[in-house]
Amino acid sequence: MRILVIEDEPLLLEQLSVSLSKQGYAVDCASDGEEGLYQGLEYPYDLAIVDLGLPKIDGIEVIKQLRLKEKNFPILILTARDQWQEKVLGLDSGADDYLTKPFEMDELLARVKALLRRSVGMASAKQNFGPLSLDLNAQSVAVNELEVELTAYEYKVIEYLLTHPHQVISKTILTEHIYDQDYDRDSNVIEVFVRRLRQKLDPEGTLSPIETLRGRGYRINPALANA
Amino acid sequence: MMASVLLLVFFTITATILDSAFTNAAKTAEEEKLQLHILSLISSAEQQGKQLIIPTYQHEPRFNEISSGLYGYVLNRSGQELWRSRSALLISPVTARPQRPGRASFNIDNTHIDIELFVATYGTIEESQGKDYQYTFVVMQDNVAYKASLSSYRSSLWFWLSIVAILLLGTQHILLSRGLKPLHDLALELKEIEDGNSDSLSGNYPKELNRLTGNLNRLVDSERKQRERYHQRLGDLAHSLKTPLAVISNAVNDPTEDLNAIVKTQYQRMNQIVRYQLQRAVVSQQVTGITKVNILDHALQIKQALDKVYKDKAVLCEIRVKQECYFQGDQSDLLEMLGNLMDNAYKYGAGEVKVSAVDQNNQLTITIEDNGIGIEEHQREKITQRGARLDTQELGQGIGMAVIVDIIKSYQGAIEISDSDLLGAKFTLTFTRQHY
């Protein structure tokens, strides 16, 4: 999952970026409203964290512009003001949740997870796909209740595919959502991840959890997705 | 001042119009008089053969008295003087031109030194032995009397107009200074308040100003309270921050302490303190009762916001507020009360929230109910007290309640916690509308 963080305080931006990256998210940073809006419109994000008091373009305006251009990823507002007037204003402009500064990083991560889960239509953090189960909070995948050991990137790939069942996901989209913008992309890497995932999740070759649609991309096996 | 200038302009215009009307009327009267003299001259004249005979002595004695100021002449068709009255014996020749029969004229002759003359002429025809003889009768009169009457008129006109103007200006001044005296007093009293010698305006004003002084008093009062509140909060803030700071400072100097854990707890404490004091300081920045805030609109706004935040919980929130129901106060205060109480109801309720407001008999009642576990009776009083926190797990609840209590207090309202029909807690806020 790829997250955009727009925050003008460099120390806090750094802290947010480090904490989110540690959780396995691809993080892009912007330190003012203009840059943030540009990135939000240019790249495919799964979530944005927006500070309300931003230089150049105000946070509320950034959110309004993003919503106007039909960017529908969830947005979490950070605000130093604790008043309801501010909260209502922010949520009205199109944000989905708010957090008042100062905040605990754990609280922020919990909100981010909840928003991401909600945005892909999962009612709870855990969801089963036949014998496969995904736990967003623990960031783990299990087959028949047995947790499968995955590298960070393998998890990111299978998480993205499982949270977007019934959709064909191209290698480009996968690359865009699991890497931040500074990463030198090579879509062949995705093929390697998928091959390794198939081996780890289905060593016997009976489940075929990931389908390849030639020239289009990957998809979770509809039999599992519907199970 | 403006009124006085207008009054003076009005009087000047009136005087000018009256003066010009009188001058015209006087001239016309002079003209008519001279025409009458001409007619009396004509009637005394008699054509005998080629000769026009006019008696030397006329009925009008001023024609007979030398240099009396009234002079008569008769000119023939070519303008030659045929006759002049005795009064005109020492006067230079007449300047009037001969007139065609039936024609009259009236002019001013100012060719003479020191004197102006009105000159009236009339052309006539006398008939004798079948022959017509044309004559022009001329009467001149100096305008000494005319000028005298004009000047006497003018002086009395200006005299009386001035008296009326002075009377009017005086009355105006008295009325204005009497009428504006309360405003003058008000300015003085405001200055007293500004200088800190007085707290509020006295009630000794005409009833037309009561509303103004009432509002000013409320403004002054709210400003003072706000100032006191800031002052007090600042003191509170500084004092309450000293304890956690002392704890951290001690820990830094003590190598056996777990600095990380201490900083974390003290940070939470300081954060709580700052948020609470900040919230309390901004409560009710505006004068109470001046603005009208629509309750339904704001409740719906908050419902919309909370529906987003608690999307997972799928809370059923019912808002029973009439469109014309208003809160008399500051918009942010209403948002703060509704926001905190509705947020609590969403948070602690089991998915059902009801918000209602009734404005009856000058009393506004707002209720927020949920279907949560409710609040134990013995805790209710504690929760409506400042800073009380029921659930230490939920950061911020204590602040929210304390802020609500502060706001309600500033509007002289009341808060009550009871059991809801939904089986959870029911918060009832009541406000009495202030008359102003």
Interface residues (C-beta under 8 A of the other chain):
Chain A: D82 Q83 W84 Q85 K87 V88 L91 D92 A95 D96 D97 Y98 T100 P102 A114 R118 A123
Chain B: Y267 N271 R275 L278 Q279 V282 Q301 I302 Q304 A305 K308 V309 K311 D312 Q331 S332 L335 E336 L338 G339 N340 I399
